[in-house]
Amino acid sequence: MNNIAVIGAGTMGNGIAHVFAQSGFNVYLIDVAQEQLNKALATISQNFDRQIAKGSATEENKQNALEKICTFTSLAAGVANADLVVEAATENTELKLGIFKQMDECAPAHCILATNTSSISITKIASVTQRPQQVIGMHFMNPVPVMKLVEIINGYATQASVTNAIVTLSKQLGKVPCVVNDYPGFIANRILMPMINEAIYSLYEGVAGVAEIDTIMKLGMAHPMGPLQLADFIGLDVCLSILKVLHDGFGHPKYAPCPLLVNMVMAKKLGIKSGAGFYTYTPGNKELIVSEQFKK
Ligand SMILES: NC(=O)c1ccc[n+]([C@@H]2O[C@H](COP(=O)([O-])OP(=O)(O)OC[C@H]3O[C@@H](n4cnc5c(N)ncnc54)[C@H](O)[C@@H]3O)[C@@H](O)[C@H]2O)c1
C-alpha cells in the first residue's frame, strides 16, 4: 500500500494525513473547499513544529512529509489512484453514505474503503457499496499524531485479509491496533460514554460538584482528565449523539442521556468549542474554571 486518500481535512483528517505522510505514504487529502485544505496544511505544519520542539521529528521529516501531501476538492480525482481511502468527513450518516457510494464508483477495485466514524455502523456504511468485504472501521483517536490507539472495526462482511492489511498498516504508522466487531459504540465509546453520562448524572443529582467529580477520577483512577473535562474536550453535542446511538442500538435505558446533558446541548454550551461547558474557556488561559452554573 502506497497511496492513501483521506476524505475530510478537519480535526481528524489533518491528523490522519499527518501520520501517513510522516510514515512515507503518498497522501491525497480531500475536502469540499480549498480554504479548509489550506487550513489543514497549516495545522499539519504547526503540529510538526511542536514535534520538532519536543525532539520527536526533524525539520527534514517535516519537509518530506509536507511534500507527500497533495490536496483535492474533487473526491473522484482524489481517490482515483488510492490503495486505501480513510473517510474522516463530518459525523452525519446520510453524508457518509453518499461519500461511500461515490468512493465505491471512483476508487480502484482493489482499494480498501475505511471510515473513521465514532459511532455509525460500519455494516450500514458498507451496505451502500458493491464491495462490503473491503469496508472497515479505522478509528483514530484525537490528537492523531499523539494517540497510539487505532480501534479497527470489522463490519459484518469485512474479509480477514482486509483486517490483516489494516492491522499491518496501523503498526507501520507506529500505532497500536485493536480489532473489534461492529456493534453500537464499538468498544471505545461504548465504555467511555456511559462513564461520562454517569459523571453528568452524579452532578445533576447533586452527589458532588464538577471539580470534585473530575478530581476523584483523575487522582483516584489515574485518568489524565476527569470525565467532565473530557466531555468538554470531545464536545457535549458529540457525547449526546453517541449516547443516542447506544440508546437506540441496544434499546437499554442504561444508555439514556442525562437530562442535564440534553439541556446543555440545547443551550449551546458544548464545551471547549463553544467557550463553555462544565468549565469556562478563555483563549490563552489554561486554568480550569468551573462554569458559573455549577458553582455552589
Ligand atoms: N474529533 C474527534 O475527537 C474524533 C475522534 C475520533 C473520530 N472522530 C470522527 O472523525 C470524523 C471527522 O471528525 P472531525 O472531528 O475531524 O470533524 P471536523 O468537523 O473537524 O471535520 C470534518 C471535515 O469534513 C469535511 N467534509 C464535509 N463533507 C465533506 C465531503 N462531502 N467531502 C469531503 N469533505 C467533507 C468538512 O469540510 C470538514 O473539514 C467523524 O466521523 C468523527 O466522528 C472524531
The ligand as an ORCA input file, in Angstrom:
! r2SCAN-3c Opt
* xyz 0 1
  N     -12.881     14.921     16.801
  C     -12.672     13.784     17.467
  O     -12.239     13.770     18.632
  C     -12.927     12.455     16.777
  C     -12.301     11.310     17.297
  C     -12.467     10.098     16.631
  C     -13.262     10.042     15.495
  N     -13.880     11.164     15.026
  C     -14.674     11.059     13.789
  O     -13.903     11.602     12.728
  C     -14.770     12.162     11.729
  C     -14.379     13.610     11.490
  O     -14.489     14.330     12.690
  P     -13.747     15.734     12.912
  O     -13.802     15.998     14.378
  O     -12.450     15.735     12.202
  O     -14.762     16.713     12.153
  P     -14.474     18.173     11.570
  O     -15.780     18.872     11.580
  O     -13.305     18.810     12.260
  O     -14.032     17.897     10.062
  C     -14.874     17.341      9.105
  C     -14.390     17.786      7.727
  O     -15.136     17.064      6.749
  C     -15.315     17.947      5.651
  N     -16.390     17.450      4.786
  C     -17.730     17.517      4.989
  N     -18.381     16.962      3.941
  C     -17.427     16.530      3.059
  C     -17.461     15.884      1.791
  N     -18.612     15.579      1.206
  N     -16.290     15.611      1.198
  C     -15.105     15.921      1.772
  N     -15.014     16.534      2.968
  C     -16.160     16.831      3.604
  C     -15.619     19.287      6.310
  O     -15.433     20.356      5.398
  C     -14.592     19.286      7.446
  O     -13.354     19.847      7.038
  C     -16.189     11.970     12.259
  O     -16.731     10.806     11.714
  C     -15.992     11.809     13.766
  O     -16.999     11.046     14.370
  C     -13.715     12.371     15.628
*
